[in-house]
Amino acid sequence: MFKHPFRWLAGLGAAGALVAASVTPAVAAAAPTVEPYFQDSTLAVGSAPVTRQLFLFADGPTVLTDVSLRYDYRSLASKITVAPADGQTCTAPEPGVLVCDDPFGIDISELPPLGSGIHRGVAERVRIAATDDAQLGDSGDIAVSFEAAGGQRGSYTSQVRIGEGVDLAGGPFTDHSTTPGGTVTLPLVVANVGATTVRGFVAVFDLRYSFRATDRFSNCLYSGDHLLSCQFDEEIPVGQAVGTTLDFQLARDTYAPSNQSGYAQFMTKADFEDLGRVRDAVGARAATRGGGAKLTLAEAPSRMRQADQTDVGPGFDYTGWDVRVTGRNGTDLAAIGDTLKGGVGAVVTATVGFRNNGPATLDKVNADYEAATHTDVELPPGTTAVRIPLGCHLRQGTRTYLCASEMLLVAGKSYTMDFQLRIDRVIPNARGAVRVNAPCECPAGGSFGDDIKPANDRATILVNARAADGGPGDGGGGGGGGGTLPITGAPTGLLAGIGGLLLVTGVASYLLARRRTTQFIA
């Protein structure tokens, strides 16, 4: 598996709650739409079962109660078995059908950071295995459906096929060093440690935003200059290893000093297809194939596969690199305020946030799913927030909202959000504040603490300024520069490993496009 295994799919649970009791919706929200997903599987006769679970994605938080799950695999009733893995209560009303009850419910919660817009819950796991009656080339499907109290229901049909078992193992992890803008050459090595010749495989990459591919191989997929995967047709005989090298440039806006890690997971072509079939169905962003020469492996013949294969010994099928970036290249986050005007009862929009002045991009993408920083938005006196961005929560006992940022803050980009404020009293020069790098008691730490220019971390929200007072001042510009992005929006560009996997699979990106971005509070 990846060191950060399929992070879009595995997830890490819900973010910590910061909502004050006084913040309540004025309008009852519609019940979130729940979309199930159950990964395809390729199985090998005589190999250990694969573990799968139903993932439930939604466009808002909810709890499913009195959940019943049905696994219908009658098209493969004598070829595979589906059995509970976590001790849940299940029955088999007929051959090829398994029905399981989850009396404790399924909590569909937002994945960190706050405001990510991705809400996910998981059902109890099941184990799927091939029987002795299964034959190479057999195929069918598992129709997985759920029903819950209140009429919530859904289904997803997953493909299953019987393949040939192989066992891939990645080469050793290696250490490297360079400076921002420097180049590194990374080894890519994989071995066949099983008892069957491997006929082609795929390397799927989990790389930080800073890794920029310098080549465009025809058998590799890219998003811009980010490498996503490479497919090889070469055979790997039993007991042998093959390899090549990959050249990367570390982006000039790479934070330094820092450690930039990268990983590659090796999987059979069939296992890769199992992972990626859903991406086209849900409209994932398209990856592009390189237009250059083919990336080849040393001393490996090139033949087409003769049967579907699956890796029956996962756990060591990855390799990785750690690149130590030397020198000094820091980040300046500057707060953005706004200037507003209106009479009593008017609703005005404050566009506030911050800009990454660089020179370095701030990349906090990690397995903790924490925001790169947080921003305090203090309301000016005489105003009330009637609509706020998702990802912002009122600090209890104050008029200040704490807002989570994205995990990747690209140098030269502005990150703004809209607060709709009702003017209850006209107070000349009513001043609120925007403070980037605000403190946060978050599970994986607080805000960015090494800003190279903290003097511009504060800006002003000015309402009904006197003519002589002009703009917001205190280091803030009204509305910021061009190229603004919502602070609660989808990550800018490619989020290294997360972005790469979203491009491969597409499930979470589908929901990102459908989520709500604001909430009513008054």
N, C-alpha and C positions, 0 to 999 in steps of 0.2 A: 504494500500500500504506500501511498504518499506519506511523507512525514506529517503533512497536513491533509489527511485523506479526504478526497472529494468533499471539500469544505462546504460547497453549496448544498450538498445532500445530507451530510452528517449533521451539520449544525452544532450549536453548543447550548441551546436552551434560550430562554427569554432574558431580555435585559432587565436590570434592576428597576423597580418602579420608583418614580420621583413625583408622581402626580399628587398634588395636594387635595385634601378632601373637598375643598371649596370649588374645585374645577369640575363642573358637571355639564354634560351636553344639554343644549336647549332643545334640540330636536332629536327624537329617537332615531338611531341609525338603523338602516336596513341590515338584516342578517348577512354576514359575510358569505360570499360564494366560496365553497370548498371544492378544490380540484385534487383528485387522487393521482398518485403515480406509483407504479410498481415496475421495477427494472426487469428487462429481458434477461434470460439466462441461457447459457450453453453448458450442458452437463456431460460428464464422462462416466461410462459404466465402470463400477468398482471404485470410484473416487469418493472422497468425503462430500457430504451434502454442502450446498451453498446456502447461506443465510440471507434471507430477504425480508423486508418489512414494507408495509404500505405507508407511503409518505402522503400527508395531507397538507396542501398549500392553500392559503386563503388570502383575501385582500383585506382582512381585518382580524382582530383577535376574537376568539370564541372558544367555548368548551363544549365538546360533544359528549353527551351522556347516553347511557343505555345503548352502547354501540354494539352492533352485530356485524361481523365480517364473514364474507362468504368467498371461498376459493373454489372455483369451478374449473377443474382440469380434466373433464371427461374425454376430451380429444386425445389425452395421453394417459388414460386411467391405468392401463397395464404397463406403461412405460416409465412413469415417475411416481414418486410419493411426495405428499406435502404433509408435514407434521408440525405441531406447535413446538416452539423453541424456548418459550419463557414461562411455561407452566400454566398458561391460560386454559380455561375450560373450553374444550372443543368437542364436536361430535361429527360423525360421518354418516349423514342421512342416506347416502347412496354412494356406490363406487365412483371415485373421481370428484367427490365434493367434500370439502371440509368447512364447517361452520364454527366460528369462535365468538364468544361473548367477552366484552371488556366492560365489566360492571363499574370500574373505577373512572371511566371516561377518558377522553383524549383532549389535552389542553393544547390548543393551537395558539401559540404566542409569537410575538415579534422576535426575530433573530437580531442580536446586537449588530451594530450600534443602534441606539434609540433613533427612530426615524428611518430605519432601513427599508420599511415597507414590505418586507418579506415575513410572512407569518407561516409557521410550520409546526405540525404535530406529527407524531409517529405512532403507529399501532404496534402491538406486540409482534415479535418476529416469528417467522416460520422457517423450517428447513426443507429444502427441495433436493431430492436425490433421484438419480436414474436407477431403475430396477434391472435385474438380470435379463429381463425380456426386452430391454431397450436395444435397438440396433443403430449403428452409425447411420446418420442421415434422417432418423425419425424427427418429426417436428410437430408442434401443436401450439396450444396457448393456454394461459391461465387467465380467466376472467375474474378479477378481484373486485368485489363490490362491498359497500358499507351502508348501513342504515343506522340512524340515531334518532333520539327523541326530538320532537318538533318537526319531523318530516325531512330532516337533512339526509341526503343520500347521494351516491355517486358510484361510478365504476371505471375501471381501467383494464384493458386487455393487454396482457404481456405475452410476448413470444417465448417459446421454449424449444430448444433443439438439442439433439444428442450429437456430441462431437467426440473428438479424440483427445485424450488427456496428455498434456505436456507440462513441463515445469521450468520456468524461466527464473534466473537470478541476476540481479544487477551487480555491476562492478563496485569496488570500494569507493567510499566517499573521499574526496580530495579537497585540499586547501589551496587557495590562490590569493594573489594580491595585485591591486592596481590603484589608480587614482581616478577621480571623476573625469570621464572622457577617455579613459584608457581602455585597452583591449585585453581580453583573456581568451585562452584556448582551453576548452574543457573536454575531457575524455568522455566518450559514451561507450560503455562496455556492457555486454550482456552474455550470459552463459546458459547453455542447456544442461540443467542438472537432473533432468528426468530420464526416462527410458525410451522415449520416442523422438524421432527427428522433428524439430520445429520447422514448419514450412511457412515462413513469413511471420512478421510480428509488427507491432506499432509501439513507438515511444511517445508517450504523452507528457508534456512538459508543464511544470508548475514553477514559474519563474517570477521573480520580483519585477516590478515596473521598470527598474533601471536597466534590465538586460535587453539590449537591442541587437537583433540578428544582423550580421553583416552580409550574409548570403541569402539567396532565394532558391532553394533546392526544389526541383520539380516534384519530388515525392514528399514534400512537407507543406503544412498549412500554416498560414500567418494571419494575424490581424495587424495591419500596418507593418511595423518593424518588430513585432512581437511574435516569437515562435510558439506555435501551439502543439503541433504533433508532426511526426514523421513516420511513414509507412515503408516497410522493407519487405521485399519478396524473397530475399536470400534464405536459404536453408541453414539451420544450425545443427550439425550432427550431435549425437549424444556425447556428452563429456567435453564438448568444445565451446570456446568463447569467440565472439567476434566483436569488432569495435571500430570506431571512427573518432573524429574530433569535430568540435563545433566552435566556431569563432564568434565572439560577442564583443560589442563595445558597451562599456558602462556609460550611461547617459551623462552629459556634462552637468546636469542638474541633480546628480546623485548626492545624497546627504553624506558628509564626511566629517569625522571618521564614523564608519558604520560597518556592519557585516551584512552582506547581501547574499542570501541563500537561494539555491535553485535545486530542483529535483526533477527526475524523469522516472516515470513508471512504465515498465514493459508489460505488454499484454498481447494476447493473440489477436488476430484480425477479428475473429468471431466475438471475443470478449469486448473489443472496441466497438463493434457494431451493436452489441447489446447495450452498451452505455449510451451510444449516440443516436439511436433510431428516433428518439422523441424530438430531437432538436428541430428538424424541419417541420414537424407537425405543429409545433407551438411558435414558429416564427422566430427562431433565434437568429442573431446577426450572422451573416455568412462569412466564413473564413475564406481566404483566397490561397490558391496553390501557387507556389513559386514558379518563376519562368526560367530559371537557370538550369544548370546541370543536375543530374541525379546524385543524391547523397548515397554513397555505397559503403559497404562494410569490408574490412580487410579480409582477403582470402576466403570469401564466401561465395559459393555458386548461386546463381539467380534462377530459381524455378518457381512456378506458380504452385499454390497450395492444391492439394488433392481432396482434402476434407476439412470440415470445420474443426477447430481445435479450441480447447479451453485450458487455462492454467489451473492445474489441480493442486499446486503447492504455493499459493500466494503467501506473502509475508516477507519475502526477500527479493521481490521482483522490482526493486527500485534502486536507483543510485542518486547521488547528490553532490553538490559542490558548495563550498563556503568561500566567498570572495571578500577579503578584507580590503575595504576602501580607505586609503590613507589620505592625509592632508586635512585641510579645513574648508568646509563648504556648508554654511549654515542656512537658516531659514528665518525670514522676517514676515510675520503675520501682522497686518495692519487693519485695525477696525474701520468699518464703514458705517457712518451715521446717515441721517436724512433730515431735511427741513420740510415741515408741513404747515398748512394753513387751512383754517376752516372755522365756521361758526358753530354755535351750540347745536348739537344733534347731528352734525356732519360726521360721516365715516370716511376717514382718510387712510391711505396705505403708506406705511413706513417700510421702505426697502432697505434692509440693514444686513450686516454680516461682516465679512473681512476679505482681504485680498492677500494672496501669497506673493509678496514682493521678491521672493527668491533670496539668494540665487539658487537655493536647493529646493527640490520637491520634497514634501514631507510624506513619507510612505510608512503608514502604521498598519498595513495589512498583515494580519497574523491570525493565529488560531483562536485568539480571544475575542475577535470581532469588535474591538473597541474603537470608538471614534478617535481621530487624530488629535482633536482638541474640542473644547466646549466654549460656548459664547453666552454671556449674560446679556439680556435685553431688559433694561429697567424702563418701565413706562413713565412718560412725563406726567406730572401732576395734572389733574383735570381731565384725564383720558381713561378709557376703559378698553381693553382688548376684547373684540367681538369675534375675531377669527385669527387663529395662530397656525403656524406650520406644524405638521406632525414632527415629532422629535423634540418639541419644546414643551417644557413642563414648569409650572409655577413653583418657585421655591416657597415653601410653606411659611406663612406669616409675612410675606413680602409682596412687592409689586414687580418682582424681577423673574423673568423666565430664563431657565437654563436650556440651551439648545445644543444638541450633539451635532458634530460635523461628520463629513464622510471620512473614510479611512485613508484616502489618498488625496492629498492637496497639492496640485500641480503648480509649479513655479510660473508666475505670470497670469494666473487665473483668479477671478473673483468668485466668491461663494456668498450669495445673498439669499434672503428669504423675506417674505412679505408678512407683516403684521397689519391687520385692519383694526384701526383705533377709532372709537367713537369719542367725539369731543363733548364732554359733559359740562365743562366750564371753560370760558375763554380766559386764559391766564397769559398775559404777554410774556414772551420768552420762557415758556414752560420747557424745562429741560429734562430729558431722560438720558440714558447712557447705553452704549454698546461696549462691552468689554470682552475681547477675545482672549483665549487662554485662561478662562475663568476656572476656579477650582471645582472639582467634581469628585464626590466620593463614589467612584466607579470600581467594579470588581477587578479590572485589570489596570488600575491606575487612573490618574486624572488627566489634566490637559498637558499640552506641550509646554515644557518648562525651560527650554533653552533658546527662546526667541532672541535673536541677535539685536533687536531694536525694540525693547519693551516700551519705550516712550510713546509709540503710536498704537499701543494695544487698546486705547480707549478713544471712543468717538461719541458725539452728542446727537441725540434726537431732539430737534428744536421745533416747538409748535408755536405758531403765531409770533414770529420774531418781529421786533420793532425794526423799522426801516434801517436804522443805523447799525444793527447787529449782524446783518448779512447771513452767511451760511452757518453750518453746524459747528465748525471749529473743533478744537481739541483733537486734532489729528484725523478727523473724519471728513470724508467727502460725501455729498448727498448722492446716494445710489451707486457710487463706485464706478469703476471703469467698465469697458465693454467686455463681452464674453462671459457674462455672469452665469452662474449655475446654481440651482436650488440647493441649499445646504442639506436638505433631506432627500435630494435626488439620487439617481443612480450614479455610481462612481464614475468619475471622469475617465474617459478612454478605457484602457484595459487594466483591470485590477490584478495584474500579475497572475498568480495562481487562481484566484477566484474568477477573474475575468476570463482566463483561458478555459476554465472548465465550463463556465456559462456559455461560452461560444461553442464548446463541444456538445453540450447537452441542452441548454436552452430553457429548462423548466422554470427556474427562478426569474430569468429575464422576461419570460412571458408575463409573470405576475407583476414584475416591476412596472411594466407598461400599463397595467390596469389599476394600480393602487391609487388610493386617495392621497392628496398631498397636504390638505389642510383640515382643520377641525373647528367646528363652532363651539364656543365656550360661553357665550352670553347672548 
